[in-house]
Amino acid sequence: MSLRTPLSQARGLGAAKEGAGHWWAQRLTSAFLVPLVLWGAFSVAMLGDLSHAGLVAWVQKPLVSAPLIALLLVVFWHLELGLRVIVEDYVHLAWLKVAVIVLVDFAVLLLAVAAVAAVAGIAFR
């Protein structure tokens, strides 16, 4: 017989033992997205030449390509965090939940790599 209460054993663990870290990651990515999206919107709005050549010349600038890659990475990380929460909340079969999370993670990683490779390909041309 143990004198410890169930509350003492569960204290500090959270509902899923890792929810606080996930919650903070979502807030952190949101905080990074605000200035990055504002920078992107204002940068594109200030472009005079929206032709293909003008956009390529714009992306080739290091002060543009670096924050653009940062924006893409944070967007895809935030997307993965949000989709994971949706899957965890609405998919109830354990095997299906794991399968969908793996699929979502793979798809988001594939899209992030493709997007960063596209910007890097233009920037280092």
C-alpha positions in Angstrom: 0.0 0.0 0.0 1.3 3.4 -1.0 0.7 6.6 0.9 1.1 8.7 -2.3 -2.0 10.1 -3.8 -2.8 9.8 -7.5 -2.5 13.6 -7.7 1.1 13.5 -6.5 2.0 11.0 -9.1 0.4 13.0 -11.9 1.5 16.5 -10.8 3.6 18.3 -13.5 2.9 15.7 -16.2 0.1 17.6 -18.0 -2.7 15.8 -19.8 -0.4 14.1 -22.4 2.9 14.6 -20.5 4.1 16.9 -23.3 1.3 19.4 -24.0 3.1 22.4 -22.5 6.0 22.1 -24.9 3.8 21.8 -27.9 1.7 24.7 -26.7 4.8 26.9 -26.3 6.1 25.8 -29.8 2.8 27.0 -31.4 3.0 30.3 -29.6 6.7 30.8 -30.5 6.1 30.1 -34.2 3.1 32.4 -34.1 5.3 35.1 -32.6 8.0 34.6 -35.3 5.3 34.6 -38.0 4.0 38.1 -37.2 7.1 40.1 -38.2 8.1 37.7 -41.0 4.7 37.8 -42.6 4.6 41.6 -42.2 8.1 41.8 -43.8 7.0 39.6 -46.7 3.8 41.5 -47.3 5.4 44.9 -47.2 8.4 43.8 -49.3 6.1 42.4 -52.0 3.9 45.5 -51.9 6.9 47.8 -52.3 8.2 45.9 -55.4 7.7 48.0 -58.4 8.4 45.3 -61.0 6.3 42.2 -60.5 7.6 40.4 -63.6 9.4 37.1 -63.4 12.8 38.7 -63.9 12.0 41.3 -61.2 10.9 38.7 -58.7 14.0 36.6 -59.4 16.3 39.6 -58.9 14.5 40.4 -55.7 14.9 36.8 -54.3 18.6 36.8 -55.2 19.3 39.5 -52.7 20.7 38.0 -49.5 18.7 40.3 -47.3 15.6 38.9 -49.0 16.4 35.2 -49.5 17.5 34.7 -45.8 14.2 36.0 -44.2 12.2 34.4 -47.0 13.7 31.0 -46.1 13.1 31.7 -42.4 9.5 32.5 -43.2 9.0 29.3 -45.1 10.6 27.2 -42.3 8.5 28.8 -39.6 5.3 28.6 -41.7 5.8 24.8 -42.3 6.7 24.2 -38.7 3.6 26.0 -37.5 1.6 24.1 -40.1 2.9 20.8 -38.8 2.1 21.7 -35.2 -1.5 22.8 -36.0 -2.2 19.7 -38.2 -0.9 17.4 -35.4 -3.3 19.0 -32.9 -6.2 18.5 -35.3 -5.2 14.8 -35.9 -4.7 14.2 -32.2 -8.1 15.7 -31.4 -10.3 14.1 -34.1 -8.7 10.8 -35.0 -9.6 8.3 -32.3 -8.1 5.0 -33.5 -4.6 4.8 -32.2 -3.0 3.1 -35.2 -4.8 5.5 -37.6 -3.7 8.5 -35.5 -0.1 7.4 -35.7 -0.3 6.7 -39.4 -1.9 10.1 -40.2 0.6 12.0 -38.0 3.5 10.2 -39.8 1.9 11.0 -43.2 1.4 14.7 -42.2 4.9 15.0 -40.9 6.3 13.5 -44.1 4.2 15.7 -46.3 5.0 18.9 -44.5 8.7 18.0 -44.5 8.6 17.3 -48.2 6.8 20.6 -48.9 9.2 22.6 -46.7 12.3 21.1 -48.4 10.8 21.8 -51.8 10.0 25.4 -50.9 13.5 26.1 -49.4 15.2 24.4 -52.3 13.2 26.6 -54.7 14.2 29.8 -52.9 17.8 28.6 -52.6 17.9 27.6 -56.2 16.9 31.1 -57.2 19.1 32.8 -54.6 22.3 31.0 -55.5 21.8 31.1 -59.3 
